[in-house]
Amino acid sequence: MSITTKSLPLLLALSLLPGDWSSAVLQRENAPNSSHHSRRISMEQLLKRSEVPAENRWKLEDMFASQKEWDATYAEVKTVIKKAADFQGKLDSPDALKECFKLDDKLSQQTELLYVYAHMRQDEDTANSVYQALSQKAKQLSVEAGEALSFVTPEILALPVEKLDEFIADPDLSDYTFTLKEMKREKAHVLSKAEEALLAQVGNISQAPQNIFGMLNNADLRFPKIKDESGKEVELTHGSYIKFLESPDREVRKNAFKAVYETYGKQRNTIAATLSANVNKNVFYSRVRKYPSVLEMSLYGDNIPKEVYSNLIDTIHESLPLMHRYMKLRQKLLGVDELHMYDLFAPLVDEYKLDITFEEAKKITKEGLKPLGEDYLNVLQEGYDNSWIDVYENENKRTGAYSWGAYGTHPYVLLNHNDNLNSMFTLAHEMGHALHSYYSDNTLKYRDAQYTIFLAEVASTTNEALLMDYLLNKSTDPKEKMYLLTYYADQFRTTVFRQTMFAEFEKIIHKRAEDGEALTAQDLSKAYYDLNVKYYGEGMVVDKDIEMEWARIPHFYNSFYVYKYATGFSAATSFAKQILEEGKPAVDRYLGFLKSGGSDYSINILSKAGVDMSSPAPIREAMSVFESIISQMEQLTK
């Protein structure tokens, strides 16, 4: 069913997405950004979890003081689940609906708390069989609770529109007004009971294109060996590819690039058929559910106007001269006669060693976030002082970084800190997520506190933008400044321009399918190659091999998702610019955004805070920052 999980309690979300419970259960977890993954060190240097000092561990006892307490809550949920059946067939009165929603909220909060605790315990030591079992136990409980309440949404949607309007207007149901409005909005795209049952039966079949691509890409595809900087033959893998593209040795970069795309080229027809099947599946669902297009179906869940998508593409098109200017600067800094596609990740400056301990990272991050005001800094310090953060890598600890937590407790942050610039930005990023959750949870009731994925990366990236501004302003070393500017410029290139190019590719291929055109490997490759020429400009050599890059992007099987990276980054850059230029009025608006959770549609929440994503303005503001970065880099190279 095409029902959004936005701002709905966890178990109601589960009842809407019976085949994908994890996206609902884990909606508050922020997956680690690839640029922030921790550097692995040898196992001999790692402490066992039991050896990690208390001051470097998060305090999960704030969620459950003991295993006995967790077990008691688990037993309570098992009992409460049985009460759900009492409401089945009776959701036609305000009193019954209110009591059912209250039960849903209680089950959602408790189940979320149980699951988050168990999963975070497992992340401390992924080899710990006790917490593996506990995590599975909590996961199964979530499924049971979701199944017990699966009747709620279909039953409400079966009511006449007039009845839904009565519920929406009822003051006794005011805590659930937004939920009911969402249900009413979705009603037009929900089919009859028999049709929905039929679609449910083909749900597994609809996952086939993504599953086939996943198996081919992750299990069956094998890349050839290449020679590294020392001439030694080494394995080329998905994981090592970007490392080779970042090599200072141009021959290594070129060989890795060609080897990857020649490998995909050998499977071009199979992968084209798989992607085409995924696109046609989307067209089928959009037509069955009476949406004007796949794009509008994909945006409908978060109630995002189509203009947000088209404005992003159009505004980036008008900003492409900036991208082309950056490419010329990259060519100059690399000292090459021609800039090739395999030069895009090459280091522009020598590695500038910044040794930043965790204690220093906390202090510098706090200094960088001073523009957000005392209240924000006090909450940040509260997180520092009260064991919100699990700091260092230990044996079998989950890699990467995330912010997570459960409503009713403070947020938590998992890090794998190294004493470098990336780790400091990771701290700022994840604490941005944490404080977003803190403000939302402490301002709103459970069901309205959960913000959407469309908003999730805004607060974290705003923190990064403010920290970068602080570091650039205080830097007096030209080499350090160039290192920072390069880091920032590449964030714009990869997160705004590249993701927008992906978004445009998705729009093109879906439009062709909707118009009845075939999507052959040749069609896909030509469309993708032409976009690369447009985005990177004629000043660089757009190697023919890049036409196969579409074949290795897994996001294309989660259609019309990647644009959120670009809009989130643009919104964050706009917020940071306003905060730095306006001061308190912009800070007040921004804190209002953090406190809004999912209490309104994402586009409205941003607009009230001063960022109207339905207009080109925030993207243009972000582009003005990008232009400033390029100008500063050009000055330093004179």
C-alpha positions as CSV (number, residue, x, y, z in Angstrom):
1,M,0.0,0.0,0.0
2,S,1.3,3.4,-0.9
3,I,0.8,4.9,2.6
4,T,3.4,7.1,4.2
5,T,4.9,6.2,7.6
6,K,5.5,9.9,8.2
7,S,4.5,11.1,11.7
8,L,2.6,7.9,12.4
9,P,3.5,5.8,15.4
10,L,5.8,2.9,14.8
11,L,3.2,0.1,14.9
12,L,0.7,2.0,12.8
13,A,3.5,2.4,10.3
14,L,4.1,-1.3,10.5
15,S,0.5,-2.0,9.7
16,L,0.9,0.1,6.6
17,L,4.1,-1.6,5.4
18,P,3.7,-5.3,6.3
19,G,6.5,-6.4,4.0
20,D,9.0,-3.9,5.2
21,W,8.9,-3.6,8.9
22,S,12.5,-2.6,9.2
23,S,12.0,0.8,7.4
24,A,9.5,1.7,10.1
25,V,11.2,0.2,13.1
26,L,14.5,1.8,12.1
27,Q,13.2,5.1,10.9
28,R,15.0,7.0,13.7
29,E,18.3,5.4,12.9
30,N,20.5,7.5,10.6
31,A,22.7,5.4,8.4
32,P,26.4,6.3,8.4
33,N,27.6,8.5,5.6
34,S,30.2,6.8,3.4
35,S,32.5,9.7,3.8
36,H,32.4,9.3,7.6
37,H,33.3,5.7,7.9
38,S,35.9,5.0,10.5
39,R,39.3,3.8,9.6
40,R,39.9,0.2,10.7
41,I,43.0,-0.4,12.8
42,S,44.6,-3.7,13.5
43,M,42.6,-6.0,15.9
44,E,45.7,-6.3,18.2
45,Q,45.2,-2.6,19.1
46,L,41.5,-2.9,19.9
47,L,40.0,-3.2,23.3
48,K,37.4,-5.8,24.1
49,R,34.1,-4.2,25.0
50,S,34.5,-5.1,28.7
51,E,37.8,-3.1,28.7
52,V,36.4,0.1,27.3
53,P,36.5,2.9,30.0
54,A,33.1,4.0,31.2
55,E,33.8,7.6,30.1
56,N,34.0,6.4,26.5
57,R,30.8,4.4,26.5
58,W,27.3,5.5,26.0
59,K,25.0,4.9,29.0
60,L,22.3,2.5,27.8
61,E,21.2,2.1,31.4
62,D,19.3,5.3,30.9
63,M,16.9,3.2,28.8
64,F,16.8,0.1,30.9
65,A,18.6,-0.1,34.2
66,S,18.9,-3.9,34.0
67,Q,18.0,-6.9,31.9
68,K,15.3,-7.7,34.4
69,E,13.6,-4.3,33.6
70,W,13.8,-5.0,29.8
71,D,12.2,-8.4,30.4
72,A,9.4,-6.9,32.4
73,T,8.6,-4.4,29.6
74,Y,8.8,-7.1,27.1
75,A,6.2,-9.2,29.1
76,E,4.0,-6.1,29.4
77,V,4.0,-5.6,25.6
78,K,3.1,-9.3,25.0
79,T,0.1,-8.7,27.3
80,V,-1.0,-5.4,25.7
81,I,-0.8,-6.9,22.2
82,K,-3.7,-9.1,23.0
83,K,-5.9,-6.1,23.7
84,A,-5.7,-4.9,20.1
85,A,-8.3,-7.5,19.0
86,D,-10.9,-5.8,21.2
87,F,-11.1,-2.9,18.7
88,Q,-11.4,-4.9,15.5
89,G,-14.6,-4.0,13.7
90,K,-15.4,-1.2,16.1
91,L,-13.5,1.8,14.8
92,D,-16.6,3.8,13.8
93,S,-16.8,6.0,16.8
94,P,-14.5,8.8,18.2
95,D,-14.2,7.0,21.6
96,A,-13.2,3.7,20.1
97,L,-10.8,5.3,17.7
98,K,-9.1,7.4,20.4
99,E,-8.6,4.3,22.7
100,C,-7.3,2.3,19.8
101,F,-4.8,5.0,18.9
102,K,-3.7,5.3,22.5
103,L,-3.1,1.6,22.6
104,D,-1.1,1.9,19.3
105,D,1.0,4.7,20.8
106,K,1.7,2.7,23.9
107,L,2.7,-0.4,22.0
108,S,4.8,1.7,19.5
109,Q,6.8,3.5,22.2
110,Q,7.5,0.4,24.3
111,T,8.4,-1.8,21.3
112,E,10.6,0.9,19.9
113,L,12.4,1.2,23.3
114,L,12.9,-2.6,23.5
115,Y,14.2,-2.8,20.0
116,V,16.5,0.2,20.1
117,Y,18.1,-0.9,23.3
118,A,18.7,-4.5,22.1
119,H,20.0,-3.4,18.8
120,M,22.4,-0.9,20.3
121,R,23.7,-3.5,22.8
122,Q,24.3,-5.7,19.8
123,D,26.2,-2.9,18.0
124,E,28.6,-2.6,21.0
125,D,29.8,-6.1,20.3
126,T,28.2,-7.7,17.2
127,A,29.7,-11.1,18.2
128,N,27.8,-11.2,21.5
129,S,25.3,-14.0,21.1
130,V,23.2,-12.8,24.1
131,Y,22.5,-9.5,22.4
132,Q,22.1,-11.1,19.0
133,A,19.3,-13.2,20.5
134,L,17.8,-10.1,22.3
135,S,17.8,-8.1,19.1
136,Q,16.0,-11.0,17.3
137,K,13.5,-11.3,20.1
138,A,12.7,-7.5,19.9
139,K,12.4,-7.7,16.2
140,Q,9.9,-10.5,16.3
141,L,7.9,-8.7,19.0
142,S,7.7,-5.7,16.6
143,V,6.3,-7.9,13.9
144,E,3.8,-9.5,16.2
145,A,2.6,-6.0,17.4
146,G,2.4,-4.8,13.8
147,E,0.3,-7.8,12.8
148,A,-2.0,-7.4,15.7
149,L,-2.8,-3.8,14.6
150,S,-2.8,-4.5,10.9
151,F,-6.6,-4.1,10.8
152,V,-6.5,-0.5,11.9
153,T,-5.6,1.3,8.6
154,P,-7.9,-0.7,6.3
155,E,-10.8,-0.3,8.7
156,I,-10.4,3.5,8.9
157,L,-9.9,3.8,5.2
158,A,-13.1,1.8,4.5
159,L,-15.1,4.6,6.3
160,P,-16.9,7.2,4.1
161,V,-15.1,10.5,3.6
162,E,-17.8,12.2,5.6
163,K,-17.0,10.1,8.6
164,L,-13.3,10.8,8.3
165,D,-14.1,14.5,8.2
166,E,-16.1,14.2,11.4
167,F,-13.2,12.5,13.1
168,I,-10.8,15.2,11.9
169,A,-13.0,17.9,13.3
170,D,-13.6,16.2,16.6
171,P,-11.8,18.0,19.4
172,D,-11.5,14.8,21.4
173,L,-9.3,13.4,18.6
174,S,-7.1,16.5,18.3
175,D,-4.0,14.6,19.1
176,Y,-4.6,12.5,16.0
177,T,-5.8,15.2,13.6
178,F,-2.7,15.0,11.4
179,T,-2.7,11.2,11.3
180,L,-6.4,11.2,10.2
181,K,-5.7,13.9,7.6
182,E,-2.9,11.8,6.2
183,M,-5.2,8.8,6.0
184,K,-7.9,10.8,4.2
185,R,-5.3,12.1,1.7
186,E,-4.1,8.6,1.0
187,K,-7.7,7.2,0.6
188,A,-7.9,8.2,-3.1
189,H,-5.1,5.9,-3.9
190,V,-6.3,2.9,-1.9
191,L,-8.1,0.2,-3.9
192,S,-10.9,-2.1,-3.0
193,K,-10.3,-4.9,-0.4
194,A,-10.1,-7.5,-3.2
195,E,-7.7,-5.4,-5.3
196,E,-5.5,-4.7,-2.3
197,A,-5.3,-8.4,-1.5
198,L,-4.3,-9.1,-5.0
199,L,-1.5,-6.5,-5.0
200,A,-0.3,-7.8,-1.6
201,Q,0.1,-11.2,-3.2
202,V,2.4,-9.8,-5.9
203,G,4.4,-7.8,-3.4
204,N,7.3,-10.3,-3.4
205,I,7.4,-10.5,-7.2
206,S,7.7,-6.7,-7.3
207,Q,10.9,-6.9,-5.3
208,A,12.5,-9.2,-7.9
209,P,14.3,-6.5,-9.9
210,Q,16.0,-5.1,-6.8
211,N,16.8,-8.6,-5.5
212,I,18.2,-9.7,-8.8
213,F,20.4,-6.6,-9.1
214,G,21.6,-7.1,-5.5
215,M,22.6,-10.7,-6.1
216,L,24.4,-9.9,-9.4
217,N,26.1,-6.8,-8.0
218,N,27.1,-8.1,-4.6
219,A,27.5,-11.8,-5.1
220,D,28.2,-12.7,-8.7
221,L,30.1,-9.7,-10.2
222,R,33.9,-10.1,-10.1
223,F,36.4,-7.4,-11.0
224,P,39.8,-8.2,-12.3
225,K,43.0,-7.5,-10.4
226,I,44.9,-4.3,-11.0
227,K,48.3,-3.0,-10.0
228,D,48.6,-0.6,-7.1
229,E,51.1,2.3,-6.7
230,S,54.0,-0.1,-6.0
231,G,53.2,-2.3,-9.0
232,K,51.7,-5.1,-6.9
233,E,48.7,-7.0,-8.2
234,V,45.7,-6.3,-5.9
235,E,42.0,-7.2,-5.7
236,L,39.6,-4.6,-7.1
237,T,36.3,-4.7,-5.2
238,H,33.3,-2.4,-4.5
239,G,34.9,-1.4,-1.3
240,S,38.4,-0.6,-2.7
241,Y,37.2,1.1,-5.9
242,I,36.9,4.6,-4.4
243,K,40.2,4.2,-2.6
244,F,41.9,3.5,-6.0
245,L,40.1,6.6,-7.5
246,E,41.6,8.6,-4.7
247,S,45.1,7.4,-5.5
248,P,47.7,10.1,-6.3
249,D,48.9,7.7,-9.0
250,R,47.0,8.5,-12.2
251,E,47.7,5.2,-13.8
252,V,46.1,3.4,-10.8
253,R,43.0,5.6,-11.0
254,K,42.7,5.0,-14.8
255,N,43.1,1.2,-14.6
256,A,40.6,0.9,-11.7
257,F,38.1,3.1,-13.6
258,K,38.3,1.1,-16.8
259,A,38.3,-2.3,-15.1
260,V,35.1,-1.5,-13.2
261,Y,33.2,-0.2,-16.2
262,E,34.4,-2.9,-18.6
263,T,33.1,-5.5,-16.0
264,Y,29.7,-3.8,-15.9
265,G,29.8,-3.5,-19.7
266,K,29.9,-7.3,-20.1
267,Q,26.6,-7.5,-18.1
268,R,25.0,-4.4,-19.8
269,N,22.0,-6.2,-21.3
270,T,21.2,-8.2,-18.1
271,I,21.4,-5.1,-15.9
272,A,19.4,-3.0,-18.4
273,A,16.7,-5.6,-18.4
274,T,16.7,-5.6,-14.6
275,L,16.5,-1.8,-14.3
276,S,13.9,-1.6,-17.1
277,A,11.8,-4.2,-15.1
278,N,12.0,-2.0,-12.0
279,V,10.9,1.1,-13.9
280,N,8.0,-0.8,-15.5
281,K,7.0,-2.1,-12.1
282,N,6.8,1.5,-10.9
283,V,4.7,2.5,-13.9
284,F,2.4,-0.4,-13.2
285,Y,1.9,0.6,-9.5
286,S,1.4,4.3,-10.3
287,R,-1.3,3.6,-12.9
288,V,-3.1,1.0,-10.7
289,R,-3.2,3.5,-7.8
290,K,-4.3,6.3,-10.1
291,Y,-1.3,8.6,-9.8
292,P,-0.5,10.9,-12.7
293,S,3.1,9.6,-12.9
294,V,5.7,7.5,-11.0
295,L,7.4,10.7,-9.9
296,E,4.2,12.1,-8.3
297,M,3.5,8.7,-6.7
298,S,7.0,8.7,-5.2
299,L,6.6,12.3,-3.8
300,Y,3.1,11.8,-2.6
301,G,4.0,10.0,0.7
302,D,5.8,13.1,2.1
303,N,3.4,15.4,0.3
304,I,6.2,17.0,-1.7
305,P,5.1,19.2,-4.6
306,K,6.4,18.1,-8.0
307,E,7.9,21.6,-8.3
308,V,10.5,20.7,-5.6
309,Y,11.9,18.1,-7.9
310,S,11.8,20.2,-11.1
311,N,13.1,23.3,-9.3
312,L,16.1,21.3,-8.1
313,I,17.0,20.1,-11.6
314,D,16.3,23.5,-13.2
315,T,18.3,25.5,-10.7
316,I,21.3,23.1,-10.8
317,H,21.2,23.5,-14.6
318,E,21.5,27.2,-14.3
319,S,24.4,26.7,-11.9
320,L,26.3,24.3,-14.1
321,P,28.8,27.0,-15.2
322,L,30.0,26.9,-11.5
323,M,30.6,23.2,-11.8
324,H,32.5,23.7,-15.1
325,R,34.6,26.4,-13.4
326,Y,35.4,24.0,-10.6
327,M,36.4,21.3,-13.1
328,K,38.9,23.8,-14.7
329,L,40.3,24.6,-11.2
330,R,40.6,20.9,-10.5
331,Q,42.5,20.4,-13.8
332,K,44.9,23.3,-12.9
333,L,45.5,21.9,-9.3
334,L,46.2,18.4,-10.6
335,G,48.5,19.8,-13.2
336,V,47.1,17.7,-16.1
337,D,46.6,18.5,-19.8
338,E,43.2,16.9,-19.8
339,L,40.8,16.2,-16.9
340,H,39.3,12.8,-17.1
341,M,36.4,11.2,-15.2
342,Y,38.9,9.1,-13.2
343,D,40.4,12.3,-11.9
344,L,37.3,13.5,-10.1
345,F,38.3,11.9,-6.7
346,A,42.0,12.5,-7.0
347,P,43.4,14.5,-4.1
348,L,43.9,18.2,-5.1
349,V,46.3,19.0,-2.3
350,D,48.8,17.0,-0.3
351,E,47.2,15.4,2.8
352,Y,47.1,18.1,5.5
353,K,47.5,16.3,8.8
354,L,45.1,17.5,11.4
355,D,45.5,15.6,14.6
356,I,42.3,16.3,16.6
357,T,41.7,14.3,19.7
358,F,38.1,13.6,20.8
359,E,38.3,16.2,23.6
360,E,39.6,18.7,21.1
361,A,36.9,17.7,18.6
362,K,34.2,18.4,21.2
363,K,35.6,21.8,22.0
364,I,36.1,22.9,18.4
365,T,32.6,21.6,17.4
366,K,31.0,23.6,20.2
367,E,32.9,26.7,19.2
368,G,31.8,26.2,15.6
369,L,28.1,25.9,16.7
370,K,28.2,29.0,18.8
371,P,26.0,30.9,16.2
372,L,23.1,28.5,17.3
373,G,22.9,30.2,20.7
374,E,23.2,29.3,24.4
375,D,20.2,26.9,24.5
376,Y,21.6,24.8,21.7
377,L,25.1,24.7,23.2
378,N,23.7,23.8,26.6
379,V,22.0,20.7,25.2
380,L,25.1,19.8,23.2
381,Q,27.1,20.0,26.4
382,E,24.5,17.9,28.1
383,G,25.1,15.2,25.5
384,Y,28.9,15.5,26.0
385,D,28.6,15.3,29.8
386,N,25.9,12.6,30.2
387,S,27.2,9.7,28.2
388,W,25.2,10.1,25.0
389,I,28.2,9.1,22.9
390,D,30.0,5.8,22.4
391,V,33.3,7.1,21.3
392,Y,36.0,4.7,20.1
393,E,36.2,1.5,18.1
394,N,36.4,-1.7,20.1
395,E,36.6,-5.4,19.1
396,N,33.5,-6.4,17.1
397,K,31.8,-3.0,17.4
398,R,29.7,-1.9,14.5
399,T,31.6,0.3,12.0
400,G,30.6,3.8,10.9
401,A,28.5,6.3,12.8
402,Y,24.8,6.9,13.6
403,S,22.5,8.8,15.9
404,W,19.6,6.8,17.3
405,G,17.3,6.6,20.4
406,A,13.8,6.1,21.5
407,Y,11.1,8.6,22.4
408,G,11.2,9.3,26.1
409,T,14.9,8.9,26.5
410,H,17.7,11.1,25.4
411,P,19.3,10.4,22.0
412,Y,22.5,8.4,21.5
413,V,25.4,8.6,19.1
414,L,27.7,5.8,18.0
415,L,31.1,6.8,16.7
416,N,34.3,5.1,15.8
417,H,36.5,8.2,16.4
418,N,39.9,8.7,14.9
419,D,41.9,11.8,15.6
420,N,41.3,13.5,12.3
421,L,39.1,16.0,10.5
422,N,36.6,13.5,9.2
423,S,35.9,12.2,12.7
424,M,35.3,15.8,14.0
425,F,32.8,16.4,11.2
426,T,31.2,13.1,12.0
427,L,30.8,14.2,15.6
428,A,29.2,17.5,14.5
429,H,27.0,15.6,12.0
430,E,25.7,13.0,14.4
431,M,25.1,15.5,17.2
432,G,23.0,17.5,14.7
433,H,20.8,14.4,14.3
434,A,20.8,13.9,18.1
435,L,19.7,17.4,18.9
436,H,17.0,17.4,16.2
437,S,15.5,14.3,18.0
438,Y,16.0,15.9,21.4
439,Y,14.2,19.1,20.5
440,S,11.4,17.3,18.7
441,D,10.9,14.7,21.4
442,N,10.9,17.2,24.2
443,T,8.4,19.5,22.4
444,L,5.9,17.1,20.8
445,K,3.8,14.1,21.6
446,Y,5.2,10.8,20.3
447,R,3.2,10.6,17.1
448,D,4.1,14.1,15.9
449,A,7.8,14.0,17.0
450,Q,9.1,11.6,14.4
451,Y,10.5,13.6,11.5
452,T,10.7,12.4,7.9
453,I,13.7,11.2,5.9
454,F,13.2,14.3,3.7
455,L,14.1,16.4,6.8
456,A,16.5,14.0,8.5
457,E,19.8,15.2,7.0
458,V,19.1,18.9,7.3
459,A,20.1,19.4,10.9
460,S,23.2,17.2,10.7
461,T,24.4,19.0,7.6
462,T,23.7,22.5,9.0
463,N,26.1,21.6,11.8
464,E,28.7,20.6,9.3
465,A,28.3,23.9,7.4
466,L,28.6,26.0,10.5
467,L,31.7,24.1,11.7
468,M,33.3,24.5,8.2
469,D,32.6,28.3,8.3
470,Y,34.3,28.5,11.7
471,L,37.3,26.5,10.7
472,L,37.8,28.5,7.5
473,N,37.5,31.8,9.3
474,K,40.1,30.9,12.0
475,S,42.6,29.3,9.6
476,T,45.7,31.3,8.9
477,D,47.6,28.6,7.1
478,P,47.0,28.7,3.3
479,K,47.7,24.9,3.0
480,E,45.2,24.1,5.7
481,K,42.6,26.5,4.2
482,M,43.0,24.9,0.8
483,Y,42.6,21.5,2.3
484,L,39.3,22.6,4.0
485,L,38.0,24.3,0.9
486,T,38.7,21.2,-1.2
487,Y,36.9,19.0,1.3
488,Y,33.9,21.4,1.2
489,A,33.8,21.8,-2.6
490,D,33.8,18.1,-3.1
491,Q,30.8,17.8,-0.8
492,F,28.9,20.1,-3.2
493,R,30.0,18.2,-6.2
494,T,29.1,14.8,-4.9
495,T,26.0,15.6,-2.8
496,V,24.3,18.3,-4.8
497,F,25.4,18.1,-8.4
498,R,26.0,14.3,-8.7
499,Q,22.8,13.4,-6.9
500,T,20.8,15.8,-9.0
501,M,22.2,14.3,-12.1
502,F,21.1,10.9,-10.8
503,A,17.6,12.4,-10.1
504,E,17.4,13.7,-13.6
505,F,18.4,10.3,-15.1
506,E,15.6,8.7,-13.1
507,K,13.1,11.3,-14.4
508,I,14.2,10.7,-18.0
509,I,14.0,6.9,-18.0
510,H,10.6,6.8,-16.2
511,K,9.2,9.4,-18.6
512,R,10.3,7.2,-21.5
513,A,8.8,4.1,-20.0
514,E,5.5,6.0,-19.3
515,D,5.5,7.1,-23.0
516,G,5.8,3.4,-24.1
517,E,9.4,3.5,-25.1
518,A,11.8,0.7,-24.5
519,L,14.8,1.0,-22.2
520,T,17.6,-0.9,-23.8
521,A,21.2,-0.9,-22.6
522,Q,22.0,1.5,-25.5
523,D,19.2,3.9,-24.5
524,L,20.2,3.9,-20.9
525,S,23.9,4.4,-21.7
526,K,23.3,7.2,-24.1
527,A,21.0,9.1,-21.7
528,Y,23.5,8.7,-18.9
529,Y,26.5,9.7,-21.0
530,D,24.8,12.8,-22.3
531,L,24.0,13.9,-18.7
532,N,27.6,13.6,-17.8
533,V,28.6,15.8,-20.7
534,K,26.0,18.4,-19.6
535,Y,27.0,18.3,-15.9
536,Y,30.8,18.2,-16.2
537,G,31.1,20.4,-19.2
538,E,33.1,20.2,-22.4
539,G,36.2,21.4,-20.7
540,M,36.9,17.9,-19.4
541,V,37.1,14.6,-21.2
542,V,33.9,12.6,-20.5
543,D,35.3,9.2,-21.0
544,K,33.1,6.7,-22.9
545,D,33.4,4.2,-20.1
546,I,31.2,6.4,-17.8
547,E,28.2,5.6,-19.9
548,M,28.0,2.3,-17.8
549,E,27.9,4.0,-14.4
550,W,24.1,3.7,-14.3
551,A,24.6,0.0,-14.0
552,R,26.3,0.2,-10.6
553,I,24.0,2.6,-8.7
554,P,21.8,0.6,-6.3
555,H,19.8,3.8,-5.5
556,F,18.1,3.5,-8.9
557,Y,16.1,0.5,-7.4
558,N,14.7,2.8,-4.7
559,S,13.3,5.2,-7.2
560,F,13.2,9.0,-6.8
561,Y,15.0,8.9,-3.5
562,V,18.4,10.4,-4.2
563,Y,17.1,13.9,-4.8
564,K,16.6,14.1,-1.0
565,Y,20.4,14.2,-0.6
566,A,20.6,17.3,-2.7
567,T,17.6,19.1,-1.3
568,G,18.7,18.3,2.3
569,F,22.2,19.6,1.6
570,S,20.8,22.8,0.0
571,A,18.3,23.4,2.8
572,A,21.1,23.0,5.4
573,T,23.4,25.4,3.5
574,S,20.6,27.9,3.3
575,F,19.9,27.6,7.0
576,A,23.6,28.0,7.9
577,K,23.9,31.1,5.6
578,Q,20.8,32.7,7.2
579,I,22.1,32.0,10.7
580,L,25.5,33.5,10.0
581,E,24.1,36.6,8.3
582,E,20.9,37.3,10.4
583,G,21.8,36.0,13.8
584,K,19.0,35.6,16.4
585,P,15.9,35.8,14.1
586,A,17.3,33.0,11.9
587,V,18.4,31.0,14.9
588,D,14.9,31.3,16.4
589,R,13.4,30.0,13.1
590,Y,15.9,27.2,13.0
591,L,15.2,26.1,16.5
592,G,11.5,26.1,15.6
593,F,12.3,23.7,12.8
594,L,14.1,21.4,15.2
595,K,11.1,21.4,17.5
596,S,8.6,20.6,14.7
597,G,9.5,17.0,14.3
598,G,6.9,15.5,11.9
599,S,3.9,17.6,13.1
600,D,3.3,19.0,9.7
601,Y,4.3,18.2,6.1
602,S,8.0,18.5,5.6
603,I,7.8,21.3,3.0
604,N,5.6,23.4,5.4
605,I,8.0,22.8,8.3
606,L,11.0,24.1,6.3
607,S,9.0,27.0,4.9
608,K,8.0,28.2,8.3
609,A,11.7,28.2,9.3
610,G,12.6,30.3,6.3
611,V,13.6,27.7,3.7
612,D,11.0,27.4,0.9
613,M,12.1,24.3,-1.0
614,S,9.2,24.8,-3.5
615,S,11.2,27.8,-4.8
616,P,14.7,27.9,-6.3
617,A,15.9,30.3,-3.6
618,P,17.5,27.8,-1.1
619,I,19.3,26.0,-3.9
620,R,20.6,29.4,-5.3
621,E,21.7,30.3,-1.7
622,A,23.7,27.0,-1.6
623,M,25.2,27.8,-5.0
624,S,26.3,31.2,-3.8
625,V,28.2,29.4,-1.0
626,F,29.7,27.0,-3.6
627,E,30.8,30.0,-5.7
628,S,32.5,31.6,-2.7
629,I,34.4,28.4,-2.1
630,I,35.6,28.3,-5.7
631,S,36.6,31.9,-5.5
632,Q,38.6,31.4,-2.4
633,M,40.4,28.4,-3.9
634,E,41.2,30.4,-7.0
635,Q,42.7,33.2,-4.9
636,L,44.9,30.7,-3.1
637,T,46.2,29.3,-6.4
638,K,47.3,32.6,-7.8
